[in-house]
Amino acid sequence: MVTTKRVKGNSAFLKTLCMNSAGLYSVACIIKDSHYCKNQITTQFTAETAPTAEFTTQPLSISQNAQTFTLLPKDSATFYYWTLNLPNGTIHSSNPLPHFTISEPGCFPVNLQVIKGNCRANTLHDICINDMFHVYIPDVFTPNHDAVNDYFNPTGNLPFKYKLQIFDRWGILQFESLEYNEGWDGTSKGIPLEEGTYLYKIQISTPEQTLINKVGSVLLMR
């Protein structure tokens, strides 16, 4: 970066040049009077590299059992300004090494602006949170004993510990299981329940003891 000064009459203009690479540069100053006589002065200056706004994450691969992560800028600067856009709002931080926690999988845009002296740079990248368990949860089942879709049973790469709870519309617990291969057959204590919408709550506990909750509804049809 270098700041130059241009003089015209009694006015002066300052201009900052941000160089793409560090090194030795020459700058020429041309002086011209009212008679169109001119003179040139050449000088050299050493410029530092303008900042770059690139970053990575720690850990590099983020899954739901490592929800808290750190953003690491790749270049040094005087000022950092982060913006993380999430479905439930936007988070801002001026911490050089900010920590964030995201409770759901997906890809989220992160904007980084860096300032070094009078030079600045900006970048926008997505960070992706992987759903390591790949759980499929059906939204309807038909427990009519025809051997087709008789059980409400989440499937997939299920985790270390697991609990399934089913509630009726009044919030009363109707079914609970700690075994992921034990589905709900639409009964409560052996008594068939009415058709309708029921709420489920699935608790997933990883080997690192991170607790993840999945909540939704399922339609019981006979």
RAPEUR-V542113 format. One record per residue. N is the residue number from 1. RES is the residue in one letter. OMEGA is omega as a letter, one per 30 degrees, with the letter a starting at -180 (* if undefined). NEAR is the number of other ideal C-beta (glycine too) atoms within 10 Angstrom. Layout:
n & res & omega & near
N & RES & OMEGA & NEAR
N & RES & OMEGA & NEAR
//
This chain:
n & res & omega & near
1 & M & l & 17
2 & V & l & 16
3 & T & l & 11
4 & T & a & 12
5 & K & l & 9
6 & R & a & 11
7 & V & l & 10
8 & K & a & 8
9 & G & l & 6
10 & N & a & 5
11 & S & l & 7
12 & A & l & 9
13 & F & l & 9
14 & L & l & 9
15 & K & l & 9
16 & T & l & 11
17 & L & l & 15
18 & C & a & 17
19 & M & l & 15
20 & N & l & 9
21 & S & l & 9
22 & A & l & 12
23 & G & a & 11
24 & L & a & 8
25 & Y & l & 14
26 & S & l & 8
27 & V & a & 12
28 & A & l & 8
29 & C & a & 13
30 & I & a & 10
31 & I & a & 10
32 & K & l & 11
33 & D & a & 8
34 & S & l & 6
35 & H & l & 6
36 & Y & l & 6
37 & C & a & 8
38 & K & l & 9
39 & N & a & 9
40 & Q & l & 9
41 & I & l & 9
42 & T & l & 9
43 & T & a & 9
44 & Q & l & 8
45 & F & l & 15
46 & T & a & 9
47 & A & l & 16
48 & E & l & 15
49 & T & l & 15
50 & A & a & 21
51 & P & l & 24
52 & T & a & 16
53 & A & l & 21
54 & E & a & 14
55 & F & l & 20
56 & T & a & 13
57 & T & l & 16
58 & Q & g & 12
59 & P & a & 11
60 & L & l & 8
61 & S & a & 11
62 & I & l & 20
63 & S & a & 16
64 & Q & l & 19
65 & N & l & 18
66 & A & a & 16
67 & Q & l & 16
68 & T & a & 11
69 & F & a & 19
70 & T & l & 14
71 & L & a & 22
72 & L & l & 14
73 & P & a & 20
74 & K & a & 12
75 & D & l & 15
76 & S & a & 10
77 & A & l & 21
78 & T & a & 12
79 & F & l & 12
80 & Y & l & 22
81 & Y & a & 17
82 & W & l & 21
83 & T & l & 14
84 & L & a & 19
85 & N & a & 13
86 & L & l & 14
87 & P & a & 8
88 & N & l & 7
89 & G & a & 7
90 & T & l & 10
91 & I & l & 16
92 & H & l & 10
93 & S & l & 15
94 & S & l & 10
95 & N & l & 11
96 & P & a & 14
97 & L & a & 13
98 & P & l & 19
99 & H & l & 11
100 & F & l & 19
101 & T & l & 8
102 & I & a & 18
103 & S & a & 11
104 & E & l & 14
105 & P & l & 16
106 & G & l & 13
107 & C & a & 10
108 & F & a & 17
109 & P & l & 13
110 & V & l & 19
111 & N & l & 16
112 & L & l & 23
113 & Q & l & 18
114 & V & l & 26
115 & I & l & 16
116 & K & a & 19
117 & G & l & 15
118 & N & a & 14
119 & C & l & 18
120 & R & l & 17
121 & A & a & 17
122 & N & l & 11
123 & T & l & 14
124 & L & l & 12
125 & H & l & 16
126 & D & l & 10
127 & I & a & 18
128 & C & l & 12
129 & I & a & 19
130 & N & l & 15
131 & D & a & 14
132 & M & a & 18
133 & F & l & 20
134 & H & a & 11
135 & V & l & 18
136 & Y & a & 9
137 & I & l & 15
138 & P & l & 14
139 & D & l & 11
140 & V & l & 12
141 & F & a & 21
142 & T & a & 17
143 & P & a & 20
144 & N & l & 13
145 & H & l & 9
146 & D & l & 8
147 & A & l & 6
148 & V & l & 8
149 & N & a & 14
150 & D & a & 16
151 & Y & l & 13
152 & F & a & 24
153 & N & l & 18
154 & P & a & 19
155 & T & l & 13
156 & G & l & 12
157 & N & a & 10
158 & L & a & 15
159 & P & a & 19
160 & F & l & 13
161 & K & a & 14
162 & Y & l & 19
163 & K & l & 15
164 & L & l & 22
165 & Q & l & 16
166 & I & a & 21
167 & F & l & 17
168 & D & a & 16
169 & R & l & 10
170 & W & l & 5
171 & G & l & 7
172 & I & a & 9
173 & L & a & 11
174 & Q & a & 17
175 & F & l & 21
176 & E & l & 13
177 & S & l & 15
178 & L & a & 10
179 & E & a & 9
180 & Y & l & 19
181 & N & l & 9
182 & E & a & 14
183 & G & l & 19
184 & W & a & 24
185 & D & l & 17
186 & G & l & 25
187 & T & l & 12
188 & S & a & 15
189 & K & l & 6
190 & G & a & 6
191 & I & l & 8
192 & P & l & 13
193 & L & a & 18
194 & E & l & 9
195 & E & l & 12
196 & G & a & 11
197 & T & l & 12
198 & Y & a & 19
199 & L & l & 15
200 & Y & l & 19
201 & K & l & 15
202 & I & l & 18
203 & Q & a & 16
204 & I & l & 22
205 & S & a & 15
206 & T & l & 17
207 & P & l & 9
208 & E & l & 8
209 & Q & l & 9
210 & T & a & 16
211 & L & a & 9
212 & I & l & 19
213 & N & l & 10
214 & K & a & 15
215 & V & l & 11
216 & G & a & 10
217 & S & l & 13
218 & V & a & 18
219 & L & l & 14
220 & L & l & 19
221 & M & l & 12
222 & R & * & 12
//
